[in-house]
């Protein structure tokens, strides 16, 4: 008999909590298998709720006893909900539970990672720690006592041996006391339980201080295990200080505790978590040195540290009322970290990077069975909605809002938001209201961006008649699951107009498209202009505009908007690739000449030129063919990509050696934007050179590299021409004791394997002694890379589909959250031919029919299958 379908939760059914919490006191007696948690919680009836039961959430807990106001209390517990009658006046609830951190492979709640205790409570992990109203709109002040390293007599008389030594005992807020084997913490700011954190282990701190603009000194610590990790904290600390300074200067937000702690953890499902005053980071998202991290790693670390710090206000001081409002904290904070990176690095390059990510992940999500609004209407498992739509599209919605109201109005609205909602659990309605109140604008149509799933299509037509230029814009959003009818959105369309010499005859102007079709007119033009549409990617839409390759090459060479200049090259490349797939055509000379012109233009930012040289991904080409009515063949797409790279290398062969030499960076390594941009362009040139010289230059670079960026780029270039086996072995011998570098070693082999060998390579690597199914980073380094090898994953044999399904079934019993996210590898199954569809459906069905499948994975598989 199949497992019962889990219940669906609906936004429309939201009810405020019947009981509120003022204070929480927690005492932890740590033990690997028998941690005891004693809670003392001050409850009071919510005056705004007349009826409502007293309910507490709990999972994987053994309740030893419970009391209300000192009197024994026998609650009723079923399906993770504890219920019973409770006083109408304020009362104290006390309870003691036992939990088993060492058995917690799901990495939610309190668990063990390499002998260290740590927590992850977002979204609903706190219920694995003790019974509590585990919802974001219940906010309270927390006081925590942690005891470890000495025998303890528990309140029920049981004696447990100490687990230690754990010299470092951390929780949220400020330290209020410590001694041998114990520490106490108090967080003065009310917070929901999902922001609770605890860490205990043998750790050392990389420490610094920060002085706020009001003159308060804040102690800063990055905690790591003793040994090699201590040398990898300096960059993260500087990124934290930059973030604190930037948030004061740009948003007026000052840090509000006496100290800020970050802890690096090996086993973590996500990148990091913004727990108040105690951020817990996946080690890959905070630890870096020039020897072990690439330029991309450094920029990612800088952005994630900024993101989690910015949550202190947009997520912690102001949280979300319910999980349907997740985009309120995540979309806003992503937008803020994007602003931060743009300000300290390159605005143009950052905007292009963000668009690449959005198109690769969110557009695919929007155009498949997993499509959902930025604010979903329902969910089964909230963990499945930590998606590109909530995060990246959520950030794009805020970027559009800022563009529509202007910088000054945005600043005023944010100031009002922080003043009005400090300490609140807020909603999208609260967020939009501050903009209405400060600008007077009616944002009811704009609000549809939060409610309507799918990526809008923007069709452009133009004509020039009697000196007047007419620009016709039409919007349409395809039907998505559970949303067949789409209404027109308010879309800010930033445009510019160029003359035949590339001079601007109309600087960037923002048009507001509010109807299904609108025409905008421009007069006073001596000739028909060349339009530059959707400048700086002003809205997350797909533009259809019938341009010739000559016009696109013109924009690639002359557009004054960096994003559209890059995008013109990308569209040229996509057109070339689609013709090569369909007709085995020769690459268009206009495209190759346009690339050459950009590459040779030394006035352009090297990082920008490196992006122009990067082809659309094979996944992008598959989607473009599908959107154009074709059934994509991954093997033919892979062949076209490899052929085009060779043509580019041959066309640029006189320029590439000069570019490679000019981009050489001398002196000590720094991850700053300028040298990183040079290395990006130099390594893009190296990848093309390797196709012509058999890997000679890459072999030299690999041997002489003094930083991971150069070493890994050389190894990648060699593997791409099937010449990297010796370098691969040398890399493993050099880095076998560094877990983060070895993640790169695993991923590179699978992602660059020949398509016919990709599944076998992944299977072989699962037999490597360093493979660990329980470590999310290592699992993703193999199977995330397999999915990223598009032609390999979609081999017609279906071997990769079956292999991934086998491993997801194994993983679901250990870590449902990572399993569910990895099932998204199958989300494009309807794109391909009948044979591949059948094999993907078979793999998904086999997962769905696994006895005891988790809620997380069951929901995802059900949605993907439709």
VENPEGI-V298069 format. One record per helix or strand of 3 or more residues. SS is the DSSP state (H for helix, E for strand). FROM is the first residue (numbers start at 0). LEN is the number of residues. If there is no record, write none. Layout:
BEGIN
ss,from,len
SS,FROM,LEN
SS,FROM,LEN
END
This chain:
BEGIN
ss,from,len
H,10,3
E,18,11
E,34,11
E,53,4
E,61,7
E,75,3
E,80,4
E,90,9
H,100,3
E,108,5
E,115,5
H,125,3
E,139,8
E,167,4
E,173,6
E,181,10
H,192,3
E,197,4
E,202,9
E,216,9
H,227,5
H,233,18
E,258,7
E,277,5
H,282,3
H,294,16
E,317,3
H,322,22
H,346,20
H,381,4
H,387,18
H,406,15
H,427,12
H,447,4
E,455,10
E,467,10
E,490,8
E,503,10
E,516,6
E,529,4
H,534,3
E,541,4
H,548,10
H,561,22
H,588,12
H,605,8
H,617,10
H,633,18
H,652,10
H,672,21
H,695,9
H,707,13
H,724,11
H,738,13
H,754,12
H,775,13
H,789,4
H,798,14
H,815,11
H,828,3
H,833,15
H,854,11
END
